[in-house]
Amino acid sequence: MLVDSHCHLDYFSGELDNVLARAAAAGVGQVVTISTRVREAATYRAIAEAHPGVFFSIGTHPMQAKEEPDVQLEEILAHTGHPRCIAIGEAGLDYFYERESAEIQRAVFLRHIEAARITGLPLVIHSRNADDDMIAILTDEMAKGRFTAVLHCFTSGPALAETGLKLGLYVSFSGVITFKKSAELRAIAASVPLDRLLVETDAPYLAPEPHRGKRNEPAFVAHTAKVLADVRGLGELALVRQTGENFRRLFSKVGQDRLAGSLAA
């Protein structure tokens, strides 16, 4: 069963049933719709409650940090008791679009790290053009108290991947790994231990080949999984099994929800 460990289903309003049906037809069994704003939690929760096999996270994306600079730890924690809320984030640093809000991003990110520590839920980390600061924060914060996390849609350099792996983090690859100019990224993917790999779409963004330039959707995670299997010298079924096991290990709350089901239910 394929898992799309990171997508944004709130962008598919009015056509979500068809999008999820196509995902199920492509062999995708479960997806996680990822929060970008804590104060839109009701939207993510409603999507998960309405569809078997769908889970959600709670957090503030770094590009929205200046919209929610005052979101407090307690406000994040308030949503984590829901059985389908399986992760914190996405949160982190984005200096490509939002470098001027770096200080706010860091403050918001630290609150999410603390939420991950308190709840034991994995932190979904966004990092773009911020490798040095991300390495410093993760190293410092992990020394203060452990937490689990995934470096989502990994497009950074090898130093961040190496640091993340040393700290026990997982690494997730999106459709970017299928692009012709992503040879360096594929080399990093080849070096990640098999038990730390995840796949995702980050839909509706970053559609993989052969759909590049179109709107992405969860069904397309199958293309990313195929390329990642080739990079690792594995059969597609072996890669699907491994990434599924990794998903359930990291997002351990999934197994606690007996009513979660799958998209094909």
C-alpha positions in Angstrom: 0.0 0.0 0.0 1.5 3.3 -1.1 1.3 6.2 1.3 1.4 9.9 0.4 2.9 11.1 3.6 2.5 14.8 2.8 -0.1 16.6 0.7 -2.6 19.5 1.0 -6.1 18.2 0.4 -7.7 21.5 1.3 -6.6 22.8 -2.1 -9.0 20.3 -3.8 -12.3 21.7 -2.6 -15.2 20.5 -4.6 -13.4 17.6 -6.2 -11.8 15.8 -3.3 -13.8 12.6 -3.8 -12.5 12.2 -7.3 -8.9 13.1 -6.4 -9.0 10.4 -3.6 -10.6 7.9 -5.9 -7.8 8.3 -8.4 -5.3 7.9 -5.6 -6.9 4.7 -4.5 -6.9 3.4 -8.1 -3.1 4.2 -8.3 -2.6 2.0 -5.2 -2.4 4.8 -2.6 -4.0 3.6 0.7 -3.4 6.4 3.1 -2.5 10.1 2.9 -1.7 12.9 5.4 -3.2 16.3 4.7 -0.7 18.8 6.1 -1.6 22.0 8.1 -0.2 25.3 7.0 -2.1 27.4 9.6 -3.1 26.3 13.1 -6.2 28.4 12.9 -7.5 26.5 10.0 -7.4 23.2 12.0 -11.2 22.7 11.6 -10.7 22.4 7.8 -8.0 19.7 8.1 -10.0 17.8 10.8 -13.1 17.8 8.7 -11.3 16.4 5.6 -9.8 13.6 7.7 -13.1 12.8 9.4 -15.0 12.6 6.1 -12.6 10.2 4.4 -11.2 6.8 5.4 -7.4 6.6 5.1 -6.9 10.4 5.6 -5.0 11.8 8.5 -4.0 15.4 9.3 -1.3 17.4 11.1 -1.4 20.7 13.0 1.0 23.5 12.6 2.1 26.8 11.0 4.1 26.7 7.7 7.1 29.1 7.8 5.6 31.1 4.9 2.5 31.7 7.1 4.5 32.3 10.3 4.0 36.1 10.0 0.3 35.5 9.8 0.3 33.4 13.0 3.3 34.8 15.0 1.3 34.6 18.2 0.1 31.0 18.0 1.0 29.6 21.4 2.1 26.1 22.4 -1.3 25.4 24.1 -3.1 26.3 20.9 -1.1 23.7 19.0 -1.5 21.0 21.6 -5.3 21.5 21.8 -5.7 19.7 18.5 -3.4 16.8 19.1 -5.9 14.6 21.0 -7.9 14.0 17.9 -7.3 10.3 16.7 -6.6 11.5 13.1 -4.1 14.2 14.2 -0.9 12.3 13.8 1.8 15.0 13.4 3.0 18.5 14.3 3.7 20.9 11.4 4.6 21.6 8.9 6.9 24.1 10.5 10.5 25.2 9.9 12.4 27.8 7.9 12.0 29.2 4.4 14.5 31.8 3.3 13.7 31.5 -0.4 10.5 33.5 -0.2 10.3 34.7 3.4 13.8 35.6 4.5 12.6 38.9 6.0 10.5 37.0 8.5 13.4 34.7 9.6 13.2 35.7 13.2 9.5 35.1 13.4 9.9 31.7 11.6 12.5 30.6 14.2 10.3 31.5 17.1 7.3 29.7 15.7 9.5 26.7 14.7 10.7 26.4 18.3 7.2 26.2 19.6 6.4 23.3 17.2 9.5 21.5 18.3 8.3 21.7 21.9 4.9 20.5 20.9 6.5 17.5 19.2 8.5 16.7 22.4 5.4 17.0 24.6 3.1 14.9 22.5 5.5 12.4 21.0 4.1 13.2 17.6 6.6 13.5 14.8 7.4 17.0 13.6 7.1 17.7 9.8 9.9 20.0 8.9 10.0 22.4 6.0 13.5 23.7 5.2 14.3 25.8 2.1 17.5 27.8 1.5 18.1 27.6 5.3 20.5 24.6 5.7 22.9 26.2 8.1 20.3 27.6 10.4 18.3 24.4 10.3 21.3 22.3 11.2 22.1 24.6 14.1 18.6 24.6 15.5 18.1 20.9 15.1 21.4 20.1 16.7 20.8 22.5 19.6 17.2 21.5 20.2 17.8 17.7 20.1 20.4 18.2 22.8 17.8 19.8 25.0 15.3 16.8 24.6 14.6 14.3 21.9 11.8 14.5 19.4 11.0 12.6 16.2 10.8 14.4 12.9 10.9 14.1 9.1 12.7 16.5 6.7 9.8 16.7 4.2 10.2 17.3 0.5 13.9 17.1 0.9 15.7 19.4 -1.6 18.6 20.6 0.6 22.2 19.7 0.6 24.0 16.6 1.9 25.1 18.3 5.1 21.5 18.7 6.3 20.6 15.2 5.3 23.6 13.9 7.2 22.8 15.9 10.3 19.2 14.9 10.2 20.0 11.2 9.9 22.5 11.4 12.8 19.8 13.0 14.9 17.4 10.2 14.1 15.2 12.0 11.6 13.5 10.6 8.5 13.9 12.0 5.0 11.0 12.3 2.6 11.3 12.8 -1.2 8.8 14.4 -3.5 8.4 14.6 -7.3 11.5 16.8 -7.4 13.5 13.6 -7.4 12.1 12.7 -10.8 13.3 15.9 -12.5 16.2 15.5 -15.0 18.3 18.1 -13.2 18.0 16.4 -9.7 21.0 14.1 -10.0 22.5 15.5 -6.7 19.2 14.9 -5.0 19.0 11.3 -6.3 22.5 10.7 -4.9 21.4 11.9 -1.5 18.4 9.6 -1.7 20.6 6.7 -2.5 22.5 7.3 0.7 19.6 7.5 3.1 19.1 4.3 5.1 16.2 2.3 3.8 14.4 2.4 7.2 14.3 6.3 7.1 12.9 6.8 3.7 9.4 8.3 2.9 7.7 9.4 -0.2 5.2 12.2 -0.7 3.6 14.5 -3.3 3.4 17.9 -1.5 0.3 18.2 -3.8 -0.9 20.3 -5.4 2.7 21.4 -5.9 5.8 19.8 -7.6 4.1 17.2 -9.8 6.6 14.5 -10.8 7.6 13.5 -14.3 5.7 12.7 -16.5 3.2 15.3 -15.1 5.6 18.1 -14.4 4.1 21.5 -14.9 0.6 20.2 -14.1 -1.3 20.2 -10.8 0.0 17.5 -8.6 -2.3 15.1 -6.7 -1.8 12.1 -4.4 -2.1 9.5 -7.2 1.2 10.8 -8.6 3.2 9.5 -5.6 3.4 6.3 -7.6 5.8 8.0 -10.0 8.0 9.2 -7.2 8.1 5.8 -5.7 9.1 4.2 -9.0 12.1 6.6 -9.4 13.1 6.1 -5.8 12.9 2.4 -6.2 15.2 2.6 -9.3 17.6 4.9 -7.3 17.8 2.3 -4.6 18.0 -0.7 -6.9 14.8 -2.1 -5.5 11.6 -3.5 -7.0 8.7 -1.1 -6.7 6.8 -3.5 -4.4 9.8 -3.7 -2.1 10.1 0.1 -2.0 6.3 0.5 -1.3 6.5 -2.0 1.5 9.5 -0.3 3.1 8.2 3.2 2.9 4.9 2.0 4.3 6.6 0.4 7.2 8.6 3.5 7.8 5.5 5.6 7.7 3.7 3.5 10.3 6.8 3.5 12.5 7.2 7.3 12.4 3.5 8.2 12.5 2.8 5.6 15.1 -0.6 7.0 16.0 -1.9 5.7 12.7 -2.0 2.2 14.1 -4.0 3.3 17.1 -7.0 4.4 15.1 -9.0 1.2 14.4 -11.4 3.2 12.2 -8.8 4.8 10.1 -9.2 2.5 7.1 -7.8 3.2 3.7 -8.8 5.1 0.6 -10.0 1.9 -1.0 -12.3 1.1 1.9 
